[in-house]
Amino acid sequence: MTAASGTQNPDSTSVPQPTLDPSVGDACRVLLIRHGRSADIVPGSTDSADPPLHDEGNRQALLLGERLSRTRLDAVYSSHLKRAVDTAQAVSTHHNLSPVIYEDLEEVRLGDWSHGEFRRRAATSDPEFLEWRLRGTWDGIPNGEGDEAFRVRVSQRIHDLARNHRGQSIAVVCHGGVINAFLAHILGTERSLWMMVENTSITTVNISDTFNVIGVNDCSHLYDIIHTVPR
């Protein structure tokens, strides 16, 4: 009898340590992908509500598509916003697929801070923005969607997609806030703003009756984050 476990091993057979099994089995492998870098905008302009990809974002999307060209993908999904759709197209073209669009995969709805106002406040270190950021959630933005509604919206859609693709692998091209909110939902964390999500990074989750987070914020098709010297 071992002191640590209180169990017996009568035949003295060695037992290996459990290791990560990346196979899907009856789960759905979900690749959560943030869109490429979006274009610079003038807050309040026509393009500010739905900016396209920046030239750098197009380059990132092409590198992402090449990275995933040898990966099994049974379906590609995207939010309806241009930066996500164009990124999804760069992935799906290698698999003879067309992105399926769902509006509920869009970024958090920002109310009075939409149309580039959120970006302006962040860039100028607006005191009201800095105070809001300490919350770590999407609550507190005037007329915004709010944290719980955002989490419910995106998590329901992603779980529905996973249920429809048991034993398969899908790409879901969305937004940094969506990826943060979904992981916060399945991990049960209070903060929904807890990770800086790189453009075109891949976060992999196996989803069945339970979930298994395989990898987070993988952007090795852009650069090696371990060996990149911080500026």
N, C-alpha and C positions, 0 to 999 in steps of 0.2 A: 504494500500500500504506500502510495506517495503522500508526503506531508502536504504538498501543494494542492493536490486535487482530490484526495480521498478516494481515488479509484484504483483499480488493479489492472495490470497488463499481463494476463496469465501466460501468454505465449512469447513474451519478450520481443514482439515484432516492432521494429522501428516505425515511427509514424512521421511523415514529412510535414514540415511547416506549410500551412496554406499560403498560396501565392495568388497574385492577381490573375484571373482568368478573363481575358478580354473578349472571349467568344460571346456571341449574342444569345444563343439558345432560344428560348421562347420570348425573350425580351425584344424591345425595339432599340436599336442604337440610334440615338439622336445627336446629330452634329449641330450644335447651336453656333451660328456664325454671325459675327457682326459685319455689317456692310463695309465697303471701302471708304476711305476718307471722302467726306462730302465737300462740295465747293465752298469757297469763301462767300459770304453773303453780306448784304447791307440790310440790317434789321428793318423790318417793315416793308421791304421791297416785295415785288411779285414772286421772286424765286425763294424768298425766305421761308415760306411755308413748306416747301418740298424741294430742297436743293438737289441738283444732280451730283454725280461723282466729280470730284476734283481730278485733274490729270493724274495726280499721284494715286488717287483712289482707283482709277482705271487700271493703272499698273499693278496695284495690289490685287485687284480682282483677277487679273490675268494670271498672276503668280499663284493665287489660291486655286484657280481652275486647273492649272497644271499640277499642283500638289495633289488634288483630289481626282485627277484623271484616271488613276489606277485603283481607286477606292470603289468598292461596291456601293452604289446608291440606287435605291429602288424608287425614290421620289425626291423632288426638291420643292420646298415651300418657301414663300416669301411674304413679307409685308407688302402693302401696295405702294409704299413710298419709293421714289425713283432710285435712290441710292441703294436700296435693298434689292429691287427688281433687277437692276443692271448687274449687281454683284451675283445674284442668283443665276442670271443668264450666263455669266462667265463660267459657272460651275456646271450647269445643266447641259450646256452645249457639248461637253465631253461624254455625256451619257445618253444622248439622243432623247432627252427629256425636255419638257417645258415646265417652267416654274408655275406652281399653283398658288394663287394669291389669296391671302386672308387679311382683311383689314384689322382684325383684332391682334395681329402680330406687330402692329405699329408701335412706335415709341410712346412713352407716357404722354398724355394730353396735358399741355402746360397752361391752359387757361390764359391769364393775363401775361404770362411770360412766354407765349408762343411767338411765331413769326420772327425768330431771331433775338427776342428780348432776353431769353435765358442765356444765350451765347454772349450777348453784349454785357450782361451783368457779370458773368463769369470772367470775361476778358478784362473788365475794368475794376475787378475786385470790389464790386458794389457792396457797401456795408450790409444792406438788407440780404443780399445773396449769401454773404459770408456767414451771417447769423443763421440763415436757413440751412446752410450746408451742414451745420453741426448736428442737425436732427438725425441725419442718416436715412431719412425716409422721404417720400414724395408728398407728405402732408405739409400744409402751410403755404403753398403757392396759391395766390388768389384765383379762385374759380378753376383751379386745376383738378385733375381727375382724382387725386388722392391715392395713398399707398395701397390700401386694402383692395380697392376696386381695380387698380392696375394689376396687382398680383393675381387676383381672381381671373381677370380677363385673359392674361397671357398663359397662366398655368392650366386653365381649362382647355384652351386650344391645343397646347403642346401635349397634354395628357390624352386628348382625343386623337391626335395624330398618331401618338405612340400605340394606342389601342388598335388603331386601324392597320398597323404595320408590325404586328408581332412577328418576330423572327427575321425582320428586315432591317435595313439601314436607311435613314433619311437625313437630308440636310434641311435645316430651318434657318433661313437667312433673315436676320432681324436687326436688333439694335442693342447697344450696350445696356440700356436701362432694362430691356426685356430679359437679357441674359442674367443680369444681376437679380432682378425680381424673381425669376423662376428658380434660380439656385437658392435664394433666400427662402422661398416658399418650401422647397423640398427639404432644406436643411433646418428649417424652423428658426431662422435667425431674425432678430428684431430689426436690424438695419437692412434696407434694400439698396443702399449705396455703400458698398463695402469693397468693390474691386474696380480698378480702371481696366476696361476691356479694350484691347488693341483692335484697330481696324483689321478686318478679315481674319481675326483670330478664331480658333476652333475650340469649343468646349464640348466634350463628349460625355454623354450620360446614357447608360443602359437603363431602360424603363420597362418594368413589368408590373407585378403586384407590389414590388419594392423598387428601389432605384440604386444605381451604383455609379458614382461619379468617377470616370476613367481618366479624364484630363481636363485642365482648365487653362484657357487663354494661350493655346498653342499657336504661336505665330512664327514658327521656324522657317516657313516659306518666305518670310520677309527678312529675318535676321535671327542670329543666335542670341537669345536674351541673356544667356549665362556669360558669354564672352564679349558682349557689347560693353564697351567702357562708358559708364554714365557721363553725361555732359555736365 
